[in-house]
Each structure stands twice: as structure tokens, then as C-alpha cells.
Amino acid sequence: MGLKTCVGGLNYFIKVGWHIKNMTVFEVKDKLGKNIRLTKERWGHITSPSSLHPYMTNYLEEVKQTLLNPDIIVLNKFDETKMNYYKYIKERGEYLLVGVKYLNGKGFVTTAFMTRKVKKR
């Protein structure tokens, strides 16, 4: 399921008045003061055994901390509605990248994975 389906689904739930809290893993206010939500659908997609990043299952708290206190925030070079948050994870010797898409001033986690390099704009 792609982001458009996920976000469209969230808009549908808002319109019909269902509680999104039941679909939310967490919601935080990032270092820039923006609200960011991680949905159960996205977390399931990120950590699914068939995904590219099933090891992320053990890094939920680190994902949250990356949004709250990132080492680096980089505007995505292909889409200005996306930002990449990076935090160095010492025990892995890699950065945790958390990708966020902003729609109508609200942020949604789209991906999270480990990477050796920070990709600057």
C-alpha cells in the first residue's frame, strides 16, 4: 500500500469521524515544532518480514527519538514536501533515516531505515 492510499485513508477516516488514535503508533512534535505521526499501517510496512527493513522492528523508540532530537534534518532533493531526519546509532555505526511527508502542515512518517551516509540536498 503506497503513501497516497495511506494518506487518502487517513482523510477518509477524518471525514467519517473515526478516531485516528486507534491507527497511530505515536505522534510527536519535532525539533522544528511540527506534529509528526507514525501510523500502524506505515510501521507494519516498514517492519514487515517481506520489507527491505524488517530489522527496524527493534528500533521504534529510536525512530521517535530521531524525530524529537535529530542530528541532521535534510530537505528531500526530489520533493520539497518531504524531509529526512537523521540520527547516528552508535551500536550499529550507521545513521537512522526517518522520512517524513508533510501534507496540510502535518507530518507523516513514510519510511525508516539504517544508512551509512547522510544524503544532503
C-alpha positions in Angstrom: 0.0 0.0 0.0 1.5 3.3 -1.0 1.6 6.6 0.7 -1.3 8.0 -1.3 -3.5 5.2 -0.2 -2.4 5.6 3.4 -3.0 9.4 3.4 -6.2 9.1 1.5 -7.3 6.5 4.0 -6.5 9.0 6.8 -8.5 11.7 5.1 -11.4 9.2 4.8 -11.3 8.4 8.5 -11.3 12.1 9.4 -14.3 12.8 7.1 -16.3 10.0 8.6 -15.3 10.9 12.1 -13.5 7.7 13.1 -10.7 8.0 15.7 -7.3 8.1 14.1 -5.7 7.5 17.5 -6.5 3.8 17.0 -4.4 3.9 13.9 -1.5 5.8 15.4 1.7 4.2 16.9 2.8 7.6 18.1 2.6 11.3 17.5 5.3 13.8 18.4 6.2 17.4 18.0 9.6 17.5 16.2 12.6 19.8 16.9 11.0 22.4 14.5 7.7 22.3 16.3 5.9 20.3 13.6 3.5 17.5 14.5 4.5 14.1 13.1 2.5 10.9 13.2 3.6 7.3 12.7 0.6 5.1 11.7 0.2 1.4 12.3 0.0 0.9 8.6 3.4 2.6 7.9 5.1 0.8 10.9 3.7 -2.5 9.6 5.0 -1.7 6.1 8.5 -0.7 7.4 8.9 -3.7 9.7 7.1 -6.4 7.6 9.2 -9.6 7.2 8.9 -9.1 3.4 10.1 -5.5 3.5 13.6 -4.3 2.9 13.9 -3.2 6.6 12.4 -5.9 8.9 15.3 -5.3 11.4 13.6 -1.9 12.2 11.1 -3.8 14.5 13.6 -3.2 17.3 14.1 0.5 16.7 10.7 2.1 17.4 12.0 4.2 20.2 15.0 5.3 18.1 12.6 6.4 15.3 10.7 8.6 17.8 14.0 10.0 19.2 15.2 10.7 15.7 12.2 13.0 15.2 12.5 14.6 18.6 16.2 15.2 18.6 17.8 14.6 15.1 21.5 15.1 14.4 20.6 16.4 10.9 17.5 17.3 9.0 17.7 17.5 5.2 15.0 18.6 2.8 14.4 15.9 0.2 16.0 16.9 -3.1 13.2 15.5 -5.2 10.1 16.5 -3.2 10.0 19.7 -1.1 7.1 18.3 1.0 9.5 15.6 2.3 12.2 15.8 4.9 14.8 13.3 6.1 15.7 13.2 9.8 19.0 11.5 10.7 20.3 10.3 14.0 23.6 8.4 14.4 23.1 5.0 16.1 26.4 4.2 17.8 25.9 0.5 18.3 25.3 0.0 14.6 27.8 2.5 13.3 25.1 3.9 11.0 22.5 6.6 10.8 18.9 6.0 11.2 17.0 7.9 8.5 13.3 8.7 9.1 11.5 10.0 6.1 8.6 12.4 6.7 6.0 13.7 4.2 4.1 16.9 5.1 0.5 17.4 4.0 -1.5 20.4 5.1 1.1 21.2 7.8 1.0 17.8 9.3 3.8 15.2 9.1 3.6 11.5 8.4 6.4 9.0 8.7 6.8 7.3 5.3 9.9 5.2 5.9 12.7 4.4 8.3 15.9 2.5 7.8 19.6 2.5 8.5 22.1 4.1 6.2 25.9 4.7 6.2 25.7 8.1 4.6 23.7 11.3 5.1 22.4 12.4 1.7 22.5 16.2 1.6 20.3 18.1 -0.7 
